[in-house]
């Protein structure tokens, strides 16, 4: 499970990252440094998209909780808070993860001197969904058609349903996918994303409501486009 925000790209200095690290150290004491995630295509775009960056790869900072269950990802244009299944941790649900994300966002916004949001996103994963013997991914998604997985050998098979539209007065999109590799267990992913231009970065009001709308959109997409077999296996 993850909540995220994309914002207008800006300079992100090491000193600012270290200041954010110091403020988050109590909850996220472990730090790692990786290459940045690639830019996302604009909402509502159809066709090809090319993201261009000049110079060396920008950094992505990881701030990780002691029990490895919560991960903050921060780079020059994006903030994500992931919950990851670990020993003795329970699935937190959206309403429990939301305040944690807003707390981190407040720190990031203050240290960077204000950020301008472009989009917000939610992601829900299930990596433990099994399939009955001889069943294929098409048994999980309504209207997905049949996929001859037996012809794919050791390759990955994936089915995906996605839509674009409006969420209130903002552009939005969602994607529901099921995949499996080499006949292994099915993996679900539900992603939602909405325009956040001009959205005030407040812990009350429009921002939490916008995230709640994305959460409800994910539930609606799952209920509308998955089979009983899929719902029985969602953990």
Secondary structure, DSSP 8 states (H G I E B T S, - for coil): -EEEEEE------HHHHHHHHHHHTTT--EEEEEE-------TT--S-------SS--EEEEEE-TTS-EEEEEETTEEEEEE---TT-----HHHHHHHHHHHHHHHHHHTT---EEEEEEEEEEEEE---TT--GGGTBTT-----GGGSTTSEEEEEEEEEEEETTEEEEEEEEEEEETT--EEEEEEEEEE-TT----SSSHHHHHHHHHHHHHHHHHHHHB-HHHHHH--
